[in-house]
Amino acid sequence: MTTTTFRIGGDLDVRRLGFGAMHLPTEPGPARENALAVARRAVELGVTLIDTAHMYGWGANEELLADALHPYPEGLLITTKVGVARIEGEWRLDGRPDTLRDQVEQALRRLRVERIELLQLHRIDPETPLADQLGTLRELQAEGLVGRIGLSEVTVAELAQARQIVDIVSVQNRYSLLDREHEPVLDACAAAGIAFLPWRPVAWGKAGAESEIAAVAADLGATPTQVALAWLLHRSPVVLPIPGTARVEHLEENLAAADLDLTPAHRDRLDRLAGEWGPHRERSETGPRT
């Protein structure tokens, strides 16, 4: 069996299988009421790590989580991301110090907290010196408004550069059973004990690989989605998947993956699916889709 918990930054215990809130509807009406129920059900089922961002509804997602869960139960970590702004109706990377500080202050108000225990830079803004971006987050940390700092969608080189400026406790990159482009980043995180939060942790797209996953799922009496999530949990103890959904039944299916024990034979079979998605290239996306 895999370990079920991880200590982010060496002192923040969370269950490894978390929840990504990006897909929760925020507009008033029945869909929002359902979204509130999904968030509450996630916590009822033991989720202690929920991921959101300023960009998700430009703060509306943070407000929804607060409406659903505040006052927060002990041990619940809601992590948010800053560094993307809406300018003239379009999103842009914006890591300027004033923008980062403003978005953190907005997040504190919307989440109804005095400190964000884990704050992640949504993307590195190439137009702003990295030292200025991380220096601002370090200042917010020194002021007690931020507990720990993470990054999102970075390369190995960017992670190493960032760690020269500030302590990095988490990285959120796109990664899944069939999309292992950022395998080198995961390996770097594992070597340093940095939490790795794969976004889009369940991704399909190649029929041959999908049939292999379905075969493993049939052997185990599970769903392909559960197999994909279980594989991530077996991949490394630093991996903290954050699958998202707006439906309670999908949430329950996802979280049941924590109890799925892949045999060595099944893991070997799934490992071989890397193929063209293996760790042969690495890039840093700028489009903030998570």
N, C-alpha and C positions, 0 to 999 in steps of 0.2 A: 504494500500500500504506500501511496505517496504521503508526505507530510501535508497537513491541511492548513497550516498557518505559516506566516512569515513575519519577521520583525523588520519593518521598514526603518532604515536609519539606525538599526540596532536597538531601538527602544519603542517602536510603535507596532504593536501586534495586530494583525488583521488575518481574517480567513482568506486563503489564496484565491478562491473563486469569488469574484466580485460582481458588480453590476455597472454597466455603462448607461447613463441616463439620457444620452443624446436623442434617442428616438421617442422619448415621451412627449406627447402633444401638450402644448401649453396654452392654446387658445381656449377661452371660456366655453363651457359646454360639456356634453356627456363624455367626449374624448378626454378632456382634462380630468374629469372625475375618475375615469378609468385609470388614467396615468397616476393619480394620487394613490389609487388602490394597488397598482403594480409596485410602486415604490414602498408602500407599507408592507406588502406581502414579501418583498425581498428581505426586509429587515426581520419579519416574522420567521423567515426560513433560515436566518442566521447570517445573512450578508453583513459584513462589517466594513466593506470598502465600496464606495459609490463614487463614480467619476462623472464630473460635469465640466462646464467651461463657460467663460463669458460669451463666447461666440454662439453657444446653443440658445438661440432665441434672444441673443444680446441681453443676457441676464435673466430672461424669463424662466429658463430651466433651473437656475439656482433658486429662484423664488418658488418654483413648484416644489422642489425638494424640501425647502423650509416649510411650506404650507403642509406638506405631507408628513413630515417627520419631526419638526420642532415642537417641544423640546426634545433634543436628540437623546436616544438611549446611550448609556455608558458604553464606550468602546466602538462607537460608530465613527468611521472616518469618511468625510465627504471631501474629496480632493477636487480642486478646480484649476482651470488653466487661463492664463492671460497672454496678451501679446498679439491679438488679432482685433482690428477695429473696423467699424463700418463708417466709411467716409464717402459722402455723396452717394449713398445707396449701395455701395459696393464694399466687399471685405478687402482689407489690405493687412499685410503683416505690419505691425507697428510696435516696435520694442523700445520706443523712446521712453526715457525715464518718467516723464510726466504722465504718459499714457498708462504705463505699467502701474504706477502708484495709484492713479485714478481707478483703474479696473480692480485693483486689490481692495481699495476702499469701498467700491460698489459691491464687491463680492461679500465683504464683511457685513455690510448692511443687509443685502439680500438673503444671505444664509443665516443672519441673526447670530453671529458669533463674534467674539473678540479677537480670535486668532484663527487663521487658516493653517491647520496642522501640516498639510502637504500642498504646496503650490507648485504648479508646473508651468514652464514657459511653453506656450502652445507651438510656436515655431521660432527659430532664430531669425531675426530680422536682418537681412544682409546689408541694409542701409544704415544700421546703427551698430557701433562697435560692441562686440560681445561683452567687453569689460563694463560698458555702460549698462547693458541690459541686466547682467548678473549682479553688477554692483548695486543696482537699484533694489533687486530682490534681497541682496545681502543686507542692505540698509533696513529694509522692512522687517527682515528677520531680527536684526539687532534691536529694532523698536518693539519687538514682541508681537507684531501683527502677522508674522509668518513663522511657522515652526520649522519646516523642512522644505528643501527646494529640489525640484525635478525638471526634466527636459522632455520634449516630445519631438519625434521624427528627426533624429540626429544621426550622424555617422560616428564611427569609432574615433576619428580625428577630432570631431567637434566635441565629443564627450570628454576626451583627454584634455582638450584646451579648456573646457568649462571647469573641469576639476582642478585646474591650476588657479582658478579664480574663487570658487566657492565649493563647499561640500555638496555633492550631488547624490541624492538617495534613491532616485527613481528615474526610469526612462520609459517613455510610452511611444513605441514604434509599431508600425503595421507588421503583423507577423501571424502566421497560421500554419496549419499542417501542409497546405498547398501553396503557401507563399512565404518562403524562407529567405527572402532577399536580405533581410537584416540579421541573418545568423551571426555575422561577426560582431554586431552590436550586442546581441544576447550573450555571446561568449565573453565579451569584455565586461558586461554587467555581472555575469556569474563569477568571473574571476575576482571582481571587486566587492561582491556581496551587495550589489545595487539591485533594487527591485526592477523587474522588467514587466511592464503592463502592455501586453499586445492588444492593439486596437484592430478591429475587424478580425477577431480571433477565429471566426468560422467563415471561410470563403470557399466557394465552389467555382467550377469553370472548366474542368477537364473530365470528360466522361470516363475515360479509362481509370483515372485515379479515383473518381467518385465510386465506381463499381467496386474497387478494392476496399474502400472505406465501408461501403454498404455490406460487403461480405463479412468484414470484421464485426460490424454492428449486429449482423444476423447471428454470428457465433455467440455473441455476448448477450443477446436479447435486449439490445439497446438501439438507440437511433444513431444515424451518422453524425448528427450534431453532437451528441454526447460523446461519441468516440473522438471527434476532433478536439473537443475540450479536454477530455481525459488525456489525450496525447500531449497537449500543452502542459498539463499538470505533471506528467511524467518527464517532460523534456528537461526541466531544470527546476530545482527548488526555489529559484528566484523569480519564476514566471508566475504572474498574477493576472489571469485572464479576466477581462471585464466585458463579457457578452451583454448586448443590449437588446431589449424588446419592449413593445408596448402592450403585450398580452400576457396575462397571468399564466396561462397554460404553457407558453413558451418559456417563461421565467422558471417555472417549476421543472420543466424538462432540462433546461440548461443547468440548473443547480444540482440536479440529480447526478450529473456527470462526476461530481466530486466523489461519489461512492463507487464509481466504475473502475475496477481494477484490471488493467490491461496485462495480459500475460507477456512474458518475454518474446514469445513467438509473434504475438500480435504487434508488439512495439517494433520488432524488427521488420515486419511486413509494412507497417506504416512509415517507418524511417526510410525505407527504400523508395517511397513515393516522391522524395525530394526532386529528383530528375532535374529539369530545367529551372526549378525554383531553388536549387541548392545555393550554397554560399559562394557563388562565383562572381558576384558583382555587388556593388553597394552604391546607393545614391541617397540623397536627402530630398524628399518631396517638400514642396512649398505650399501646395494646396491643402488648407486645413480642413480635412474632411472628418476629423475626429476631435 
